[in-house]
Amino acid sequence: MKTRLIKEALVDASFPVIFYQCSAESYERNLESFANELKLSLGSPFLFFRSFHEVFSYLSSLNRRIIAVLDEYGEFKKSYGGI
């Protein structure tokens, strides 16, 4: 239900939306999947990231509004003890 509500709220967003549903898989798998969503949302197929820190540093450097949603963040947290 929460996921559906989040998606409905983002339908009319006037900025690019990066929506990623986290999983309990590995940190690397979540990073790869989130980066793929980012590439699709921004139309930038050649981006590569080694960490979420790099992802969010990149997004910050764009100096434009972007909505990034990490749904089911608790699942991601389970996969990576460094948070």
C-alpha positions in Angstrom: 0.0 0.0 0.0 2.8 2.5 0.9 4.6 1.8 -2.3 1.5 2.4 -4.4 0.8 5.7 -2.5 4.4 6.9 -3.1 4.2 6.0 -6.8 0.8 7.8 -7.1 2.3 10.9 -5.4 5.1 11.0 -7.9 3.0 10.7 -11.1 2.7 14.4 -11.6 6.3 15.3 -10.4 7.8 18.1 -12.4 11.4 16.7 -11.9 13.0 13.5 -12.9 12.1 10.7 -10.5 14.4 7.8 -9.6 12.3 5.1 -7.9 14.0 2.0 -6.6 12.6 -0.7 -4.4 15.4 -2.0 -2.3 15.9 -5.7 -1.7 17.6 -7.8 1.0 20.2 -8.8 -1.7 23.7 -7.7 -1.5 24.9 -4.0 -1.3 26.4 -4.4 -4.7 23.2 -5.7 -6.2 21.2 -2.8 -4.7 23.8 -0.3 -6.0 23.8 -1.8 -9.5 20.0 -1.8 -9.6 19.6 1.7 -8.3 22.3 3.0 -10.7 20.4 1.3 -13.6 17.2 3.2 -12.5 19.2 6.4 -12.4 20.6 5.9 -15.8 17.1 5.3 -17.3 15.6 8.2 -15.5 18.3 10.7 -16.5 19.0 9.2 -19.9 22.7 8.7 -19.1 23.5 5.1 -20.0 27.3 5.4 -19.4 27.4 6.3 -15.7 29.3 4.0 -13.3 29.3 4.1 -9.5 31.3 2.1 -6.9 29.2 3.2 -4.0 26.0 4.9 -3.0 28.2 7.8 -1.8 29.3 8.3 -5.4 25.7 8.1 -6.6 24.5 10.8 -4.3 27.6 12.9 -4.8 26.9 12.8 -8.5 23.2 13.7 -8.1 24.2 16.6 -5.9 26.7 17.8 -8.5 23.9 18.1 -11.1 22.5 21.2 -9.4 19.0 20.4 -10.4 16.0 18.9 -8.6 15.7 15.2 -8.7 13.4 13.0 -6.6 15.2 9.8 -5.5 13.1 7.2 -3.7 14.6 4.2 -1.9 11.5 2.3 -1.1 11.7 -0.5 1.5 14.9 1.0 2.8 14.8 -1.5 5.7 15.5 -4.3 3.3 18.6 -2.5 2.0 19.8 -1.8 5.5 19.7 -5.6 6.2 21.9 -6.2 3.2 24.6 -3.7 4.3 25.7 -3.4 7.9 27.6 -0.2 7.3 24.6 2.1 7.6 
